[in-house]
Amino acid sequence: MQALAGEIHATELQLAPNLNERELGSLDAPRLGGFADLPVGAYPDSAEIEAWETAYRAREIGGLAVISGAADASFLRSWLGDFNRERLFVSYAVEDEETALLVAQIAGQQGWEALPLRLDDTSSAGEFYATAQYRLAIDSRAARRLRTDVTEMELLGERLRRDSASVFRDPPNRDDRSLSRNEPRIFRKITLGDEFNQPTIEEIVVPGGIALGEVAELDFVPTELVFDGDSFMLHGIDSASGPNGISRRLPSEDPATLKSLFDLSSRSIRTRSDAVVDLDIDRRVSISSALRDTDAGYAFLFADTLPFEHLDYLPVTKSVIIDTDVIWNRSGVASGSLQEFETAFEVRFLSADSMRIAQTRLALEYEYGSADGTVRYGGNWGRYSSRLRESTDVDSLGMGLAELARYAGWVALFRRLEQDAVPFLKGRYQFMKIDKTGRETPRRFR
């Protein structure tokens, strides 16, 4: 923007790093800038991509892709293939096309390369939008007149809330204004305590009966995630890989399920909650919006019902299934490149003391292996251990949770990759366009 500022007269285009600043003056000329709620690397989700493409096909908006340095023969290949390049995407109302072309011209003079996107382009405009490192917009009177669901256009004219870096009252839940994380407090599985620290959350009202909060361990350093239409490939380096690195194909899984788990991981990081449910302003519990009406979400609901089917005799109030460790390793096959993983998890049974402090009364320990899909029972702990009947089929309970444990392994991996900012550009657009709709999930359950 500093380079552009020296070339574009303020009467043609003003520059504002944050278009949501409260002190921005009148809109005498179009403005180019970013947004407080779309920081670097805030890639659009599936709904945002669909909204942008809908407006683009309707010829309401246009797009400008800008990349640092000169592109190779294929602009898209350069865009997706070099993580060190900066990738900017500018959305604008079609009436502002001349302004966008001016930005493209000046960017080229500064050593960048720009690609104005039109409907007759053979490249996918949505793919550039879905993989842009920076999401900018041209703010103008024409842009503000648009009636659209495009995030960048909706944010125009909004101002940061006082003493806040966001225009939203509850930024983590900006995609669903009805959600609240105030009562009970944000549910992190670490607050459930352990064998040596049993007092846990302040209220026995635990949102949901499953909490996935582990970050996967890997036997190498991941450097790129690639989706090829059916499965994932993970590239990386280790001490013995040399300059060419290593490549591991991840286990086969239904793409719609992977999309559901990817969305759940992203949402849990954003909301800072390990629960697989949402809590609305009336304290009603429903499956997380990332899992709603998906086969994976239905599987989570089913798993939540299993603990009390096997241990209905315990004087407890709540069961919670949590992951405790997730490790991804190379397949045991000497020549194989397939990644496998193990998920350690516990089924905990809770009740409240006289101070309404939830306590773990009994915990059953399990370990799942993706290689054979089996679950092994590892023992139990808690003051109610002596009440565990010998006739209780703990092995059957564990196998009933095998699918949940497999899903937990994927969620932990996606958490690791997102927290480490591992690039995911190749195949990202195709992955984000997957329709994950499956079995209907009830809005509310106990």
N, C-alpha and C positions, 0 to 999 in steps of 0.2 A: 504493500500500500504506500510505503514511503516513496518507492520508485515511481509509482503511478502519480503520486501527488505532484511530482515535479514536472509532469508532462500534461496533465489534464487540468484545464482551467476550472475553478470552483463554480463558475456559472454553468458549466456543462455537467459536472459530476462532483459531488462532495464525497469525502471519504470519512467513514465512521467505524473504527474497529468493533464497536458494540452499538448496534442499532437500537438497543433497549436502554441506553443511558438516559437518565431522567433529564439531563441538562441539554439534550439535543434541541436545536432551535427549530424555526419554521422550515417547512419543506419547500424552499424557494427553487431548489434544483434537485434532481434525482440524487440519491445517496447510495453508495456501495459499502457494505459492511457485513459483519457477522452478528452472532447472537449470544447472549449470556448463557442461554440454556442449550446451545449447540457448540460445546467446546471442541477442541481438536480431537479427532478420533471418535466423535459422537455419530457413528454410522446410523443411517435410518433403519428403522425396523420394517417389517413386512407391510404394515398398514400405511406407513409413510411413503414407501416406494409405490404402492398401489395408488395412493392419492396423487402423488406427483405425476405418475404416468397417465392417469385419467385426465388430469388437467392439461397435460402435454398433448395427448391425442385430440383433445377438444380444442386445441390451438388457443388456449387461454394463456399459457406460459411457454417460455423457451428456456434453454439451458446452454451454459458456456462452460466447457471443461478446459482447465488451464493446468499445465504441468511444468515443473521447473526443468530447465534445460531443453535441449532440442529432442524431439521425439524421433524414433526410428521410422522405418517404412510404415509400420502399423502404429497408429497413435494409441489404440487400445492395448496392444501388446506392451508398449512402453509404460502405459498407465498402470497396468496390472503387474508388470514383471520386475519393476525396480522399486523396492520399498524405501530407498533413500530419496527418491523424488518426492517433492511436495505436490499434492493433488488438490486443486481447488475447483469447486463447482459453484457456479453462479446461477441462481434461478431468477427469472424476471418476467414481468408481464409482456405479452407480445408487442404492446405499444412502445416498449422500451428497447426494442431490438437494436436501434441505431446506437443507443448508449452502450449496449452490450458489445457491439462490434467495435466501438471505440476502445473499450477496455481490452478486447482481444488484440487490437492493433498496437496499443501501447505496451501490452505485456510482451508481444513479439519483439518490440524494439528494446526491451529490457533483458532479452535472452531467454524468455519463457516461450512456450508454444501453446497456442489456444486453438480449440476446436469448437466453433459454433454448431450447435446441434439443431437439425431441422428434421421434419417428418420424413423427408425423402432420403435421409442418411441410411446407409446399409448397416452401420453400427447401432448398437442398442443404447439409446439415450439413458434408459433406466439403469443400465449397468454402470455407466459413469456416475450417476447420482448415488447408486447403492454403495459405491466404493470410494467416495470422495473423503479425503482427510479433513478438509475444511468445507463447510457448507455456508455459502454467502448468499446474499440477495441484493437486488437493486430496489431500493425503497423509493416509490414515486406515488403520485396521485392515482395513476392508472393501476398500480399494484394494490393500493389500498381499496380500490373499488371492487376488486375481485371477490366473489363469493365462492370460496374453495376450501378444501380440507388440507391443502398443502401447508405443512408446518411452517416453512419459512414465510409464507404469505400471511398466515394467521398471526405470527409474532410481530409483524410490522405494526407500528403505532403503539405497541405495548411498552410500558415502562417498568423498570425494576421496582419491586416492592421496597419500601424503606428499610434500610439496614439489612438488605438481602442481595444476593447475587443472582436472583431469579425473578421472573415475572409471576411465578406461581406461588400460591400459599403453601403447597406441599409438593415441592419439585420431584421427589422420587415417585410420586403417584400422579404425575401430570397427565398420564394417559387415561386416568380414570378418576375424575374429580370426586366420586362418591366414596372413595376409600379413605380410611383413617387408620393411623398407626399409633393412636394415643392410648387406647384402652383395649386390652392390656398392652404393656410396653412391647416394643419391637422384640420379637421372639428369636433369640439366638440359642442354638442348642448348647452352647458352652455354659449357659446359665442353668442348665439342668443338673449341674453338679456331678459328682462321681462318688466312688466308694468311700472317699475320705472327706468329702464335702457335700453332704446330702441335701441341706437346705438349698432350694433352688429359686424358682420364680416367685414373685410376691403374691400372685393370684393363682388359684387353682384353675381358673379359666384359661386353659392353654389353647391358643388358636390352632386347631388341627391336631392330628395325631401322628404327623410325620415331619421331621426336620432334617434337611440335608444341608450341611454347612462345610463339609470337608473340601480341601483343595488338594488335588491329586499330586502324588509324587511320581516323577518320571526317571528312568534310568539314562536319560540324555537331555540335552538342552534343546527344546523345540525352537525352530526359527521360522516355520511357515506351515500353515494349515491350508490344504487344498481339497475342494470337493469336486468330484468328477461326474456328478449326476446320480450316482448310486451309493457311493461310499466316500470316506475320508482318507487322505494320505497326509501323514505328518512328517515333515522334513526337520532335520536338526543336526547337531554336532555332539560328539563326545570325545574323550581323550584319545581314541584310536581311529577316529573317522577320517582324519586328514582334511585337506581343503575341499574335497567334494561332498563332505558331510554324509549323512545317512538318511534313508527314507523308510518309513514304516507304514504299512497299510493297516488301518484300524479295523476292528471286527465288523462283520456285516450286521446291519440293523436296518429296520424299516425307516426310510427317509423321513416319513411323516412323524415318526416317533423321535428321531434325532432332532427334527425342527422343534418339537414340543419341549424337549429337554434343553436345547440351546436357548430357547426363549425363557424357560424357567430359570436357568443359570443367570442370564443377563438381568432378569427382573429381580432376582434375589440379591444380586450385587447392588443394583440401583436402590432397592428399598431397604437394604441392610437387614434383611430378615431371612431366616433359614426355613420358615414355615412354607408349606406348599399350598397355603390357603390365603385368601384376602379377608380383611375385616373391614366392614363398611362403617359409616358414621353411627349406625344404630347397633353396632357390635354384633351384627349378624355375620356368621362365618360361611364362606363359600370357597370352592376350589379356586386356586390362583387363576387370574385372567390368562396367564401363559398356558394353562392346561385345560381351560374350559372347553367342553365339547370336543375332546380329543381322546383317542384310545389310551394314551399314556395317562391322562387325567383319570379316566375310568379305572385303570389299573391301580392308581394311587388310592382312590376311594375304596376299592375292594380290599387292598392290603390293610387299610386302616381298621377294617372290621374283624380281621383275623385274630388278633391277640386275645380278645375276650371270648372268642369261640373255643379257645383251648384252655383258658384260665379264667373261667367265669366265676370261680369260687373265691377269688381273692377279695378281701375287704378294701378295695382301692377305688378311686374315682376315674382315673384316666390312664390310657396307655399312649406312649409316644415311642415311635421307631426313629432312631437316629443313626447316621453313619459315624463311625469313629476313626476310620482310616481307609484310604484308597491308594493303591499302588499299581502303576502301569509298568509292565516289563515286556521285553522282547519274548516272543514265542520260544518254547523249549526246543523246537525243531532247529537243528544246526544251521540249515540253509534258509530258514524262514525269515520273513520280514514283518510278520504279523505281530501287532501289539496285543497283549492280553492284560488282564487286570484282576486284582483281588479287592473285594470290598468287605471290610469289617464293620459290623453293625450291631446294635443292641435293641432289644425290646424292653422298654422300661415301663413299670407300673407305678403310678403316682397317687398320692392322696395328701390332703392338707392337714397340718397340725392345728393347734388351738389358735395360732396367730395367722391362720390362712396362708401359711407358707407351704408351697408344694414341696413334697419330699419324694425321693425315689425309694420305694419300699422293696422292689425286686427288679433286677435287671437280668435278662437272658442274653448271652453273648454268642454271636454267630460270625462265620466267615464264608463269603461267596467267592467262587473262582469262575472266571469267564471261560476258561479252557474247557471245562466239562459241565458247567452250568449247575453244579451242585452246591449245597449249603451244608456246612459242618457246624455242629453245636459245640461251643467251647466251654460252657460252664455258666455259673450265675453268681450274683452277689446281691447284698442288701439284707436288711433286718428280717425280711419275710422269706429268706431262703429256706428256712425250715418248714415253711408252709407249702412249698412246692411238692405236690404229690408225685409219687413214683409212677403213677398211671398216666401222668400228663405226657402227651406225645409232643415233646419239644422238637423232635426231628421233623415231624410233619408240619409244625408251625414254621420252622425255618425254611423248608422247601416251598411252602406257600408264599414265602416272601422273596423267593429267588428273583422274580421279575423286578420287584422293587429294588433289590440289591444291584441288579444289572443296570437299571436306570440311574441309581445313585453313583455308579462308577463313571457314567457319561457326564452327569451333572458336575462331578468333581473335576473331571478333565476340562470341561468347558470353562469352569471357574478359573482353573490354573492358566489356561490360554488367554482368557480375557484379562486377568489380573497382571499377567506378564506382558500384555500388549503384543502377543504373537500375531504377526500379519496374517490376515485371512481375506485375500482379494480374489484369487483365482477360484471361480465357482461360487463366490459369495452371492452374487445376484441370483443365480439359479437356485441356490439353497434357500434364500430368503423368499423366493416365489413359491416354494412348496406349499401345497394345501394340506394343512395338518388336521383338518376337520375329521372327526371320527364319531365315536359313540357319545350320545348326549350325557352330560354330567349334571346332576341336580345342583341347584344354586346353594342349597343349604343342607347340612348334615350334622349329626351330633357325634 
